């Protein structure tokens, strides 16, 4: 018996010594998640004066949402996809997806050769279509960014209640929805579709790229689980020159 116990003890000790060298190392899942951004950009005629800057701000968003923050390591990185759709009403509802689920690192800058301002503002219809697009993709985490410089004036598919219902579905999934007024500070339509004031912000001409880059970082933090939701604070509003927009628009 003593001999058997000694043999087992020696075998156990040998396995313990061999274990670290031969044990299978299991991968550690450090990926905290992914985020898909859906940018809905107003392409109506009134956007003409700020169109190039608006497109530049979209490109800035894509660059920033895909860029790791200082101190971020590969194991903590996240997959980020961006979809861009533009909309207007000209000979009917126009809703064009210019970038569809493009990984941020593969983003090619959108230019005014791809879309030019025209037509009227079917905002409610465009919101419904963008939410439908996101629902078809079924991302775990999504950020829907609505950028417009005007009020609804030509929807035929959805009323404000229909647009609100679409956004309510998005919010119920835990997705984030933010509303940006491009050199525009009248948010009656935003309020009518259930937007909270903390998620609505006017962005001034000359400030759009910086503001969209900052928003992209918030989206990235939400995607990584560092922030539960996206809200605009005083610093964001100062960067966007929101007060300047309100003064210029007499709001």
N, C-alpha and C positions, 0 to 999 in steps of 0.2 A: 504493500500500500504506500509506504513511504517513497519507494522507488517510483511509483506511478505519479504521486503528487509532485515529486521533484521534476519528473519529465514534463508534466503539464506546465509547471511553473516556468521551466526553461523555454518551452514552446511559446508561452504567452509573452515572455520577455523578448524573445526573438521577433515575434510579430509586432510588438510595440516599437522595437527599433527599426523594423523594416517599413512600418506603416507610413511615416512621413514621406519616405522616398517613393513609395509605390502607390499610395492612395490616390484615387481619382479626385481631381480638384473640380468641384462643381462651380459653374459660373454664378456670379452674384448679379442679380438684376438691379442695376442702379438707374435704369431708365424710368424717370418719374412720370412719363406720359408724353403725349404729343398734342399739338394744337393746330387747328386748321382755321385760317383767317379768310373771311368772305368780305371783300370790299365792294360795296355797291356805290358807284360813282355817277352822279348826275351829269348827263351829257347834253343838257338843254342849252338853247341859244344864249341864255343869260350868263352862262359859264365862260363865254368867249374871252373875256379880259383876264381871267385867271386860269385858263385851261392848261397851259404849259406848266404852271406851278402846281396845279392839282395833280397832273400826271407825275410830276417830279416827286410829289409827296407820297404817291403810291409806291414809286420805285424806292424811295427812302424807307418806307415801311417794310417792304420786302427785304431790303438789305439789313435792316436793324433786327427784324424778328428772327432772322437766320444767323445772327452774329452772337457768339458766346460773350457773356459779360466777363469782365476782368476777374481772374481767379477761377473761372468755370473750367472744369476739366472734361475730357471727352466722355467719361463715364457718366457725367451728370448732364450731358447734352440731351436735347430733345429733337424729334423730327418736327419740322414746321412746313406746312403746305399753305399756299396762298391761291385764292381764286379771285379774279377781278371781273366784274360785270358792269357795263355802262348801259344807261337807259335814257329814253326820250319818247315823245309821241310825235311821230311824223308819218302820215299815211298809216296810222295804226300804231299800236304799242310796239316799241323797238327795245329789245333786251338782248344785248350781245355779250357773250362771255369771251373776253379777250385772253384770259389766262385761266386754265382749268386745273386745279389741284397741282400746281407747280411747286416742287420743293424749293424752298427759299434759296438754297445754294445754286439752283439751276435757273433762277429767275433771269429773264432777259428784259431789259428796260422797255416799258411800253412808251410809245411815241405818238405824236399827233398825226402821224401817217396812218395809224390804225383806227382812229376815231376823231371826229371833229364835232364841236358843239352845234346843235340844231334843235328845232322842235320845242315842244312843251313838256310839262312835268307830270307824268303818271306815277307819282311817288308810291301810292298805295299798291298799285299793280306790281311795281318793281320790287317792293318789299315782299309781297307774296311769292313772287317767282324766286327771289333769292333764298327765302326760307325753304321753299320746295327743293331747291338745288341742294341745300345743306342737308335736308332730311334724306334725300336720295343717297348722299355720301355716307351718312351715319357716323360722323366723327364722334369720338368720346368727348372731346373738348373743342369748342368752336367759339370764335369771336366774329360777330357780324358788325361791320363798320359801315354806317350809312353816311355819305357825304353829299350834301345838296346846298344849293344857294337860293332855293325858292320854295314856295308852298305848292302843295298838290293842286293841279288844275285840269287834269285830263284822264284820270283813271276810268276804265270801263269794266274792268274785271272784278275789282274789289272796292268796297266802301272802307271808311276808316275803321269800322268795326271788324271787317274782314282782315285788314292789315294788322290790327291789334291782336286778333285771334291767332294769326300766323306767328307774331312775335311772342305771344304768350306760350305757344307750343315750344318755341325755341328756348325761352327762359325756363320753362318747366323741365327741360333736359339739362339744365345747369349751364347752358351756353350764355355767353356774354353778348350784349347788344349795346352799342354806343352810337350816338348821333352827333355829327359834326356839321355846323353851319359854316359854309365856305364864304367868308366875308358876308355873313348873314346871321342875324340874331333873333329872328322871330321863330319861336319854337312851338307854335300852336299845334302844328301837325305832329310834332314829336310827342307832345303831351297827350294828344288824342289817341295815339297808338300805345300808350302806357309807359312812355319813357320817364324814368325818374330823373330829377334835375341833376343828380350827381353823375349821370351818364350822358349828359348833353352839354355841348360846349361850342361856342362860336370861335372860329379860327380866322385870324386876319391875314390879308394878303401880305406876303413877305414872311409869314410865320408857319406856313403849312408844312414844309418839310421837317422842320425841327419838331413840330407838334406830332406829326405822324411817326417820326422816329421814336419819340418818347412813348407814344401809344403802343408801338411795337414792343418796346421793352416791358410795358405792363402786360401785354398779351403773352409774352414769353414767360413772365413770372407766373401768370395764371396757368399757363400750360404745364409748368414745372410743379405746380402745387404750392408755390411760395405765397401766392395771393389768392384768396377765395373768390374775389370779384374785381372788376375793373371800375374804378371811379376817378373822376377828375378832381384834383385838389387845387388849392390856391396857386401853387407853383405851376401846375399845368396851365391854368387859366392866364397867368401872367405871361408865360411863354407863348401862348396862343394870341396874345393881345386882345383878349375878349372884351375888355372895357373899351378899347379903341374901336372895335367893330360896333359895339353898342352906340357909341357916340356918333360914328359915321352913319349908322342906320337909324339914329334917333330913337333907339329902343330904351 
